Amino acid sequence: MKEKTVQERYRGKNEEEAERCFQQARRVARQQKAKSLELRVAVSLGQSWAAQGKEKEAYLLLILNKGYRWFTERFDTEDLQEAKTMLEELT
């Protein structure tokens, strides 16, 4: 998946460029109404922010942008479990 590749490629080297890639991926996912992909990208961006000490921003990304709250069923998917774990760790 591209977002994992981008995250690994830029970790500690160029966080601004990685963030631009994540934000672009979120825009594309939003335009395509691909909620699952948008959540996956939001989790990856949130993990990147948390690693930079931006825990509050990471938490708000998932909560205020409704990333995790869009879903009302199928909470057994890896993406939703990862989002839930991340929210629990950030609170």
DRENVO-362741 format. One record per atom (N, C-alpha, C): x, y, z; residue in three letters; atom name; residue number from 1. Coordinates in Angstrom, 3 decimals. Example, Ala and Ser with C-alpha at 12.3 -4.5 7.8 and 13.67 -1.06 7.14 Angstrom:
# residues 2
+----------+----------+----------+--------+-------+-----+
|        X |        Y |        Z | residu | atome | num |
+----------+----------+----------+--------+-------+-----+
|   13.190 |   -5.690 |    7.800 |    ALA |     N |   1 |
|   12.300 |   -4.500 |    7.800 |    ALA |    CA |   1 |
|   13.200 |   -3.300 |    7.800 |    ALA |     C |   1 |
|   12.850 |   -2.250 |    7.080 |    SER |     N |   2 |
|   13.670 |   -1.060 |    7.140 |    SER |    CA |   2 |
|   12.900 |    0.030 |    7.870 |    SER |     C |   2 |
+----------+----------+----------+--------+-------+-----+
***
This chain:
# residues 91
+----------+----------+----------+--------+-------+-----+
|        X |        Y |        Z | residu | atome | num |
+----------+----------+----------+--------+-------+-----+
|    0.835 |   -1.170 |    0.000 |    MET |     N |   1 |
|    0.000 |    0.000 |    0.000 |    MET |    CA |   1 |
|    0.882 |    1.236 |    0.000 |    MET |     C |   1 |
|    0.503 |    2.169 |   -0.801 |    LYS |     N |   2 |
|    1.355 |    3.331 |   -1.005 |    LYS |    CA |   2 |
|    1.645 |    4.105 |    0.266 |    LYS |     C |   2 |
|    0.627 |    4.306 |    1.124 |    GLU |     N |   3 |
|    0.862 |    5.130 |    2.311 |    GLU |    CA |   3 |
|    1.908 |    4.520 |    3.232 |    GLU |     C |   3 |
|    1.978 |    3.190 |    3.321 |    LYS |     N |   4 |
|    3.008 |    2.553 |    4.139 |    LYS |    CA |   4 |
|    4.375 |    2.790 |    3.520 |    LYS |     C |   4 |
|    4.470 |    2.674 |    2.223 |    THR |     N |   5 |
|    5.730 |    2.895 |    1.527 |    THR |    CA |   5 |
|    6.204 |    4.326 |    1.728 |    THR |     C |   5 |
|    5.302 |    5.275 |    1.601 |    VAL |     N |   6 |
|    5.654 |    6.679 |    1.792 |    VAL |    CA |   6 |
|    6.114 |    6.909 |    3.224 |    VAL |     C |   6 |
|    5.371 |    6.356 |    4.186 |    GLN |     N |   7 |
|    5.720 |    6.545 |    5.588 |    GLN |    CA |   7 |
|    7.107 |    5.987 |    5.871 |    GLN |     C |   7 |
|    7.388 |    4.797 |    5.405 |    GLU |     N |   8 |
|    8.700 |    4.190 |    5.643 |    GLU |    CA |   8 |
|    9.797 |    4.966 |    4.920 |    GLU |     C |   8 |
|    9.494 |    5.426 |    3.726 |    ARG |     N |   9 |
|   10.498 |    6.123 |    2.923 |    ARG |    CA |   9 |
|   10.927 |    7.446 |    3.554 |    ARG |     C |   9 |
|    9.978 |    8.160 |    4.132 |    TYR |     N |  10 |
|   10.267 |    9.502 |    4.632 |    TYR |    CA |  10 |
|   10.442 |    9.591 |    6.145 |    TYR |     C |  10 |
|   10.295 |    8.489 |    6.856 |    ARG |     N |  11 |
|   10.391 |    8.538 |    8.310 |    ARG |    CA |  11 |
|   11.724 |    9.163 |    8.728 |    ARG |     C |  11 |
|   11.611 |   10.283 |    9.440 |    GLY |     N |  12 |
|   12.781 |   10.950 |    9.976 |    GLY |    CA |  12 |
|   13.583 |   11.721 |    8.949 |    GLY |     C |  12 |
|   13.207 |   11.699 |    7.695 |    LYS |     N |  13 |
|   13.989 |   12.369 |    6.661 |    LYS |    CA |  13 |
|   13.299 |   13.635 |    6.175 |    LYS |     C |  13 |
|   12.065 |   13.498 |    5.774 |    ASN |     N |  14 |
|   11.365 |   14.638 |    5.225 |    ASN |    CA |  14 |
|    9.886 |   14.528 |    5.566 |    ASN |     C |  14 |
|    9.555 |   14.859 |    6.801 |    GLU |     N |  15 |
|    8.188 |   14.705 |    7.274 |    GLU |    CA |  15 |
|    7.200 |   15.589 |    6.520 |    GLU |     C |  15 |
|    7.645 |   16.752 |    6.079 |    GLU |     N |  16 |
|    6.736 |   17.639 |    5.344 |    GLU |    CA |  16 |
|    6.308 |   17.009 |    4.023 |    GLU |     C |  16 |
|    7.232 |   16.412 |    3.315 |    GLU |     N |  17 |
|    6.897 |   15.756 |    2.045 |    GLU |    CA |  17 |
|    5.987 |   14.555 |    2.276 |    GLU |     C |  17 |
|    6.263 |   13.793 |    3.317 |    ALA |     N |  18 |
|    5.407 |   12.651 |    3.646 |    ALA |    CA |  18 |
|    3.999 |   13.130 |    3.967 |    ALA |     C |  18 |
|    3.892 |   14.209 |    4.731 |    GLU |     N |  19 |
|    2.575 |   14.740 |    5.079 |    GLU |    CA |  19 |
|    1.831 |   15.202 |    3.828 |    GLU |     C |  19 |
|    2.531 |   15.845 |    2.902 |    ARG |     N |  20 |
|    1.890 |   16.257 |    1.645 |    ARG |    CA |  20 |
|    1.337 |   15.043 |    0.896 |    ARG |     C |  20 |
|    2.107 |   13.963 |    0.868 |    CYS |     N |  21 |
|    1.647 |   12.746 |    0.194 |    CYS |    CA |  21 |
|    0.411 |   12.169 |    0.879 |    CYS |     C |  21 |
|    0.424 |   12.140 |    2.217 |    PHE |     N |  22 |
|   -0.740 |   11.644 |    2.957 |    PHE |    CA |  22 |
|   -1.965 |   12.516 |    2.691 |    PHE |     C |  22 |
|   -1.778 |   13.838 |    2.728 |    GLN |     N |  23 |
|   -2.907 |   14.746 |    2.507 |    GLN |    CA |  23 |
|   -3.455 |   14.593 |    1.090 |    GLN |     C |  23 |
|   -2.576 |   14.408 |    0.124 |    GLN |     N |  24 |
|   -3.028 |   14.193 |   -1.248 |    GLN |    CA |  24 |
|   -3.813 |   12.886 |   -1.346 |    GLN |     C |  24 |
|   -3.324 |   11.853 |   -0.694 |    ALA |     N |  25 |
|   -4.027 |   10.565 |   -0.695 |    ALA |    CA |  25 |
|   -5.397 |   10.703 |   -0.036 |    ALA |     C |  25 |
|   -5.494 |   11.485 |    1.032 |    ARG |     N |  26 |
|   -6.789 |   11.715 |    1.691 |    ARG |    CA |  26 |
|   -7.752 |   12.442 |    0.759 |    ARG |     C |  26 |
|   -7.254 |   13.462 |    0.041 |    ARG |     N |  27 |
|   -8.110 |   14.196 |   -0.894 |    ARG |    CA |  27 |
|   -8.646 |   13.271 |   -1.990 |    ARG |     C |  27 |
|   -7.776 |   12.448 |   -2.540 |    VAL |     N |  28 |
|   -8.192 |   11.527 |   -3.597 |    VAL |    CA |  28 |
|   -9.224 |   10.540 |   -3.056 |    VAL |     C |  28 |
|   -8.962 |    9.988 |   -1.888 |    ALA |     N |  29 |
|   -9.906 |    9.041 |   -1.287 |    ALA |    CA |  29 |
|  -11.254 |    9.715 |   -1.032 |    ALA |     C |  29 |
|  -11.219 |   10.952 |   -0.550 |    ARG |     N |  30 |
|  -12.454 |   11.690 |   -0.286 |    ARG |    CA |  30 |
|  -13.212 |   11.947 |   -1.591 |    ARG |     C |  30 |
|  -12.495 |   12.342 |   -2.649 |    GLN |     N |  31 |
|  -13.135 |   12.594 |   -3.942 |    GLN |    CA |  31 |
|  -13.786 |   11.324 |   -4.489 |    GLN |     C |  31 |
|  -13.154 |   10.192 |   -4.230 |    GLN |     N |  32 |
|  -13.671 |    8.918 |   -4.724 |    GLN |    CA |  32 |
|  -14.688 |    8.301 |   -3.762 |    GLN |     C |  32 |
|  -14.928 |    9.003 |   -2.655 |    LYS |     N |  33 |
|  -15.840 |    8.504 |   -1.617 |    LYS |    CA |  33 |
|  -15.423 |    7.120 |   -1.120 |    LYS |     C |  33 |
|  -14.109 |    6.961 |   -1.005 |    ALA |     N |  34 |
|  -13.523 |    5.696 |   -0.547 |    ALA |    CA |  34 |
|  -13.216 |    5.821 |    0.945 |    ALA |     C |  34 |
|  -14.258 |    5.645 |    1.770 |    LYS |     N |  35 |
|  -14.143 |    5.869 |    3.214 |    LYS |    CA |  35 |
|  -13.081 |    4.974 |    3.857 |    LYS |     C |  35 |
|  -13.039 |    3.724 |    3.456 |    SER |     N |  36 |
|  -12.069 |    2.807 |    4.051 |    SER |    CA |  36 |
|  -10.635 |    3.249 |    3.745 |    SER |     C |  36 |
|  -10.397 |    3.645 |    2.518 |    LEU |     N |  37 |
|   -9.060 |    4.114 |    2.151 |    LEU |    CA |  37 |
|   -8.733 |    5.417 |    2.866 |    LEU |     C |  37 |
|   -9.726 |    6.301 |    2.969 |    GLU |     N |  38 |
|   -9.494 |    7.555 |    3.680 |    GLU |    CA |  38 |
|   -9.147 |    7.299 |    5.147 |    GLU |     C |  38 |
|   -9.822 |    6.328 |    5.767 |    LEU |     N |  39 |
|   -9.499 |    5.969 |    7.150 |    LEU |    CA |  39 |
|   -8.079 |    5.426 |    7.239 |    LEU |     C |  39 |
|   -7.712 |    4.558 |    6.317 |    ARG |     N |  40 |
|   -6.368 |    3.976 |    6.320 |    ARG |    CA |  40 |
|   -5.295 |    5.059 |    6.224 |    ARG |     C |  40 |
|   -5.515 |    6.015 |    5.340 |    VAL |     N |  41 |
|   -4.557 |    7.111 |    5.183 |    VAL |    CA |  41 |
|   -4.537 |    7.982 |    6.438 |    VAL |     C |  41 |
|   -5.713 |    8.249 |    7.011 |    ALA |     N |  42 |
|   -5.781 |    9.061 |    8.232 |    ALA |    CA |  42 |
|   -5.038 |    8.388 |    9.378 |    ALA |     C |  42 |
|   -5.162 |    7.091 |    9.492 |    VAL |     N |  43 |
|   -4.437 |    6.362 |   10.541 |    VAL |    CA |  43 |
|   -2.931 |    6.480 |   10.303 |    VAL |     C |  43 |
|   -2.511 |    6.306 |    9.073 |    SER |     N |  44 |
|   -1.082 |    6.415 |    8.766 |    SER |    CA |  44 |
|   -0.558 |    7.823 |    9.038 |    SER |     C |  44 |
|   -1.324 |    8.829 |    8.635 |    LEU |     N |  45 |
|   -0.924 |   10.209 |    8.909 |    LEU |    CA |  45 |
|   -0.914 |   10.456 |   10.413 |    LEU |     C |  45 |
|   -1.921 |    9.956 |   11.102 |    GLY |     N |  46 |
|   -1.970 |   10.102 |   12.555 |    GLY |    CA |  46 |
|   -0.793 |    9.438 |   13.245 |    GLY |     C |  46 |
|   -0.397 |    8.287 |   12.771 |    GLN |     N |  47 |
|    0.773 |    7.601 |   13.344 |    GLN |    CA |  47 |
|    2.028 |    8.429 |   13.120 |    GLN |     C |  47 |
|    2.125 |    9.015 |   11.953 |    SER |     N |  48 |
|    3.280 |    9.872 |   11.657 |    SER |    CA |  48 |
|    3.294 |   11.083 |   12.582 |    SER |     C |  48 |
|    2.137 |   11.709 |   12.753 |    TRP |     N |  49 |
|    2.053 |   12.864 |   13.650 |    TRP |    CA |  49 |
|    2.370 |   12.464 |   15.088 |    TRP |     C |  49 |
|    1.829 |   11.350 |   15.530 |    ALA |     N |  50 |
|    2.083 |   10.895 |   16.907 |    ALA |    CA |  50 |
|    3.576 |   10.657 |   17.125 |    ALA |     C |  50 |
|    4.235 |   10.087 |   16.135 |    ALA |     N |  51 |
|    5.678 |    9.840 |   16.238 |    ALA |    CA |  51 |
|    6.465 |   11.148 |   16.320 |    ALA |     C |  51 |
|    5.875 |   12.231 |   15.816 |    GLN |     N |  52 |
|    6.516 |   13.550 |   15.869 |    GLN |    CA |  52 |
|    6.114 |   14.323 |   17.122 |    GLN |     C |  52 |
|    5.352 |   13.681 |   18.004 |    GLY |     N |  53 |
|    4.909 |   14.344 |   19.221 |    GLY |    CA |  53 |
|    3.622 |   15.138 |   19.052 |    GLY |     C |  53 |
|    2.924 |   14.938 |   17.952 |    LYS |     N |  54 |
|    1.676 |   15.666 |   17.678 |    LYS |    CA |  54 |
|    0.477 |   14.757 |   17.982 |    LYS |     C |  54 |
|    0.427 |   14.253 |   19.203 |    GLU |     N |  55 |
|   -0.627 |   13.314 |   19.577 |    GLU |    CA |  55 |
|   -2.020 |   13.937 |   19.493 |    GLU |     C |  55 |
|   -2.145 |   15.188 |   19.931 |    LYS |     N |  56 |
|   -3.449 |   15.851 |   19.903 |    LYS |    CA |  56 |
|   -3.963 |   15.968 |   18.472 |    LYS |     C |  56 |
|   -3.100 |   16.370 |   17.551 |    GLU |     N |  57 |
|   -3.497 |   16.501 |   16.153 |    GLU |    CA |  57 |
|   -3.899 |   15.145 |   15.579 |    GLU |     C |  57 |
|   -3.157 |   14.103 |   15.945 |    ALA |     N |  58 |
|   -3.465 |   12.753 |   15.467 |    ALA |    CA |  58 |
|   -4.839 |   12.317 |   15.954 |    ALA |     C |  58 |
|   -5.114 |   12.567 |   17.217 |    TYR |     N |  59 |
|   -6.415 |   12.206 |   17.795 |    TYR |    CA |  59 |
|   -7.545 |   12.966 |   17.103 |    TYR |     C |  59 |
|   -7.366 |   14.266 |   16.952 |    LEU |     N |  60 |
|   -8.394 |   15.091 |   16.327 |    LEU |    CA |  60 |
|   -8.621 |   14.703 |   14.864 |    LEU |     C |  60 |
|   -7.583 |   14.280 |   14.200 |    LEU |     N |  61 |
|   -7.710 |   13.846 |   12.808 |    LEU |    CA |  61 |
|   -8.729 |   12.724 |   12.682 |    LEU |     C |  61 |
|   -8.675 |   11.767 |   13.587 |    LEU |     N |  62 |
|   -9.602 |   10.640 |   13.526 |    LEU |    CA |  62 |
|  -10.979 |   10.991 |   14.071 |    LEU |     C |  62 |
|  -11.034 |   11.816 |   15.092 |    ILE |     N |  63 |
|  -12.320 |   12.136 |   15.728 |    ILE |    CA |  63 |
|  -13.076 |   13.231 |   14.975 |    ILE |     C |  63 |
|  -12.457 |   14.366 |   14.754 |    LEU |     N |  64 |
|  -13.169 |   15.497 |   14.152 |    LEU |    CA |  64 |
|  -13.481 |   15.286 |   12.684 |    LEU |     C |  64 |
|  -12.623 |   14.586 |   11.993 |    ASN |     N |  65 |
|  -12.877 |   14.323 |   10.581 |    ASN |    CA |  65 |
|  -13.752 |   13.100 |   10.385 |    ASN |     C |  65 |
|  -14.278 |   12.577 |   11.467 |    LYS |     N |  66 |
|  -15.225 |   11.465 |   11.461 |    LYS |    CA |  66 |
|  -14.637 |   10.190 |   10.867 |    LYS |     C |  66 |
|  -13.338 |   10.130 |   10.712 |    GLY |     N |  67 |
|  -12.727 |    8.963 |   10.101 |    GLY |    CA |  67 |
|  -13.180 |    7.645 |   10.692 |    GLY |     C |  67 |
|  -13.138 |    7.542 |   11.991 |    TYR |     N |  68 |
|  -13.510 |    6.291 |   12.652 |    TYR |    CA |  68 |
|  -15.021 |    6.177 |   12.819 |    TYR |     C |  68 |
|  -15.699 |    7.295 |   12.998 |    ARG |     N |  69 |
|  -17.135 |    7.285 |   13.280 |    ARG |    CA |  69 |
|  -18.001 |    7.034 |   12.049 |    ARG |     C |  69 |
|  -17.410 |    7.057 |   10.850 |    TRP |     N |  70 |
|  -18.192 |    6.775 |    9.649 |    TRP |    CA |  70 |
|  -18.774 |    5.373 |    9.677 |    TRP |     C |  70 |
|  -18.050 |    4.480 |   10.307 |    PHE |     N |  71 |
|  -18.375 |    3.069 |   10.211 |    PHE |    CA |  71 |
|  -19.276 |    2.641 |   11.368 |    PHE |     C |  71 |
|  -20.318 |    1.916 |   11.028 |    THR |     N |  72 |
|  -21.272 |    1.465 |   12.036 |    THR |    CA |  72 |
|  -21.312 |   -0.046 |   12.145 |    THR |     C |  72 |
|  -20.559 |   -0.729 |   11.311 |    GLU |     N |  73 |
|  -20.513 |   -2.190 |   11.349 |    GLU |    CA |  73 |
|  -19.169 |   -2.648 |   10.799 |    GLU |     C |  73 |
|  -18.944 |   -3.935 |   10.862 |    ARG |     N |  74 |
|  -17.708 |   -4.536 |   10.362 |    ARG |    CA |  74 |
|  -16.469 |   -4.007 |   11.099 |    ARG |     C |  74 |
|  -16.573 |   -3.935 |   12.421 |    PHE |     N |  75 |
|  -15.455 |   -3.442 |   13.220 |    PHE |    CA |  75 |
|  -14.331 |   -4.459 |   13.340 |    PHE |     C |  75 |
|  -14.487 |   -5.596 |   12.659 |    ASP |     N |  76 |
|  -13.451 |   -6.610 |   12.706 |    ASP |    CA |  76 |
|  -12.386 |   -6.405 |   11.627 |    ASP |     C |  76 |
|  -12.535 |   -5.361 |   10.801 |    THR |     N |  77 |
|  -11.536 |   -5.136 |    9.760 |    THR |    CA |  77 |
|  -10.251 |   -4.593 |   10.381 |    THR |     C |  77 |
|   -9.149 |   -4.882 |    9.738 |    GLU |     N |  78 |
|   -7.845 |   -4.463 |   10.252 |    GLU |    CA |  78 |
|   -7.747 |   -2.942 |   10.373 |    GLU |     C |  78 |
|   -8.268 |   -2.215 |    9.394 |    ASP |     N |  79 |
|   -8.193 |   -0.754 |    9.425 |    ASP |    CA |  79 |
|   -8.951 |   -0.170 |   10.610 |    ASP |     C |  79 |
|  -10.152 |   -0.679 |   10.867 |    LEU |     N |  80 |
|  -10.936 |   -0.167 |   11.995 |    LEU |    CA |  80 |
|  -10.324 |   -0.568 |   13.328 |    LEU |     C |  80 |
|   -9.777 |   -1.757 |   13.418 |    GLN |     N |  81 |
|   -9.116 |   -2.174 |   14.653 |    GLN |    CA |  81 |
|   -7.888 |   -1.307 |   14.913 |    GLN |     C |  81 |
|   -7.146 |   -1.008 |   13.854 |    GLU |     N |  82 |
|   -5.968 |   -0.158 |   14.007 |    GLU |    CA |  82 |
|   -6.358 |    1.257 |   14.430 |    GLU |     C |  82 |
|   -7.434 |    1.779 |   13.852 |    ALA |     N |  83 |
|   -7.911 |    3.110 |   14.233 |    ALA |    CA |  83 |
|   -8.361 |    3.123 |   15.691 |    ALA |     C |  83 |
|   -9.084 |    2.091 |   16.099 |    LYS |     N |  84 |
|   -9.548 |    2.004 |   17.490 |    LYS |    CA |  84 |
|   -8.370 |    1.944 |   18.445 |    LYS |     C |  84 |
|   -7.388 |    1.115 |   18.130 |    THR |     N |  85 |
|   -6.189 |    1.004 |   18.971 |    THR |    CA |  85 |
|   -5.471 |    2.335 |   19.081 |    THR |     C |  85 |
|   -5.348 |    3.016 |   17.952 |    MET |     N |  86 |
|   -4.668 |    4.304 |   17.946 |    MET |    CA |  86 |
|   -5.416 |    5.313 |   18.813 |    MET |     C |  86 |
|   -6.735 |    5.366 |   18.702 |    LEU |     N |  87 |
|   -7.527 |    6.280 |   19.525 |    LEU |    CA |  87 |
|   -7.370 |    5.953 |   21.021 |    LEU |     C |  87 |
|   -7.372 |    4.684 |   21.349 |    GLU |     N |  88 |
|   -7.197 |    4.291 |   22.748 |    GLU |    CA |  88 |
|   -5.822 |    4.697 |   23.259 |    GLU |     C |  88 |
|   -4.797 |    4.549 |   22.444 |    GLU |     N |  89 |
|   -3.442 |    4.910 |   22.863 |    GLU |    CA |  89 |
|   -3.279 |    6.425 |   23.030 |    GLU |     C |  89 |
|   -4.038 |    7.184 |   22.257 |    LEU |     N |  90 |
|   -3.908 |    8.642 |   22.289 |    LEU |    CA |  90 |
|   -4.747 |    9.302 |   23.367 |    LEU |     C |  90 |
|   -5.663 |    8.539 |   23.987 |    THR |     N |  91 |
|   -6.495 |    9.152 |   25.032 |    THR |    CA |  91 |
|   -5.906 |    8.928 |   26.396 |    THR |     C |  91 |
+----------+----------+----------+--------+-------+-----+
***
